[in-house]
Amino acid sequence: MRKYLYIGIGGFLGAIFRFSVKNVQLADNIANIPLSTLFVNISGCFFLAFILTAAFSFIKLDADIRLGLSTGLLGAYTTFSTLCKETVQLLENGMYLASFAYISLTVLLGFAAAYAGFVTARVLEDFLARRHAAAFEIKDDADEEAG
Amino acid sequence: MEYLLVGVGGILGSLARYRLGRLVSERLKIVFPLATFIINVSGAFLLGLVNGAGLGGGAYLMVAEGFLGAYTTYSTFVYEGFSLFRINEKANALIYIGSSLLLGIIGFIAGYAVGRMI
């Protein structure tokens, strides 16, 4: 039951974050490509890959909290339906090149971001493992000196 | 108030995605991520429907921006595609990505046409 609470909270926040990015509109759309959805989807891909990779290795994340972050927060933050809507709108207006570029950028950058999130989690895992090992060595040395 | 409507839609959308996803994946033990595929294509169809029907105001914020935005997901879609590539299921990955996008776009257009008739 607790997982539904976490997914719901995540979904609430994720949808609001997405809506906020849309309302802020940091930059004008370049070449008619809807930048806010592009930004939301790409950043979401990075964080999802990072969290899921990290959650199964070095971060001891509670299963329900993981669901809240992945299925709830990031699932709701990113959107597929708006991507389809915006592509159709570009097609309707005869902007075939822009619609093709929009889909291509969303897919290519989404996969690149997921890969980057995956690699970041792995690098961090490696770094933490080394620091952990180093901490043990120092402790061993100290024990020897004390002994 | 706008944000609250979007947020409430987001709660319902993500819970619907989770429940439907579990329902599909528990019954089908296949490599192809059919659950997310069904969710995304149906969500695109429904977004077309509410746009075609001319839903506006607070109802649109809650149903389209909130519910359908959260019901469909891009991050899981990419993560599943990425995972398929990692286990060397390249053909499945490409079919998954291509068919989701193609049917999502067609779904939106079809939903829009149906919505116009309502």
Interface residues (C-beta under 8 A of the other chain):
Chain A: Y4 I7 G8 I9 G10 G11 F12 L13 G14 A15 I16 R18 F19 S20 K22 N41 G44 C45 F47 L48 A49 L52 L67 S70 T71 G72 L74 G75 A76 Y77 T78 T79 F80 S81 T82 L83 C84 K85 T87 V88 L91 I103 T106 V107 G110 F111 A113 A114 Y115 F118
Chain B: E2 Y3 V6 G7 V8 G9 G10 I11 L12 G13 S14 L15 R17 Y18 G21 N40 G43 A44 L46 L47 G48 N51 A64 E65 G66 L68 G69 A70 Y71 T72 T73 Y74 S75 T76 F77 V78 Y79 G81 F82 I97 S100 L101 G104 I105 G107 F108 I109 Y112
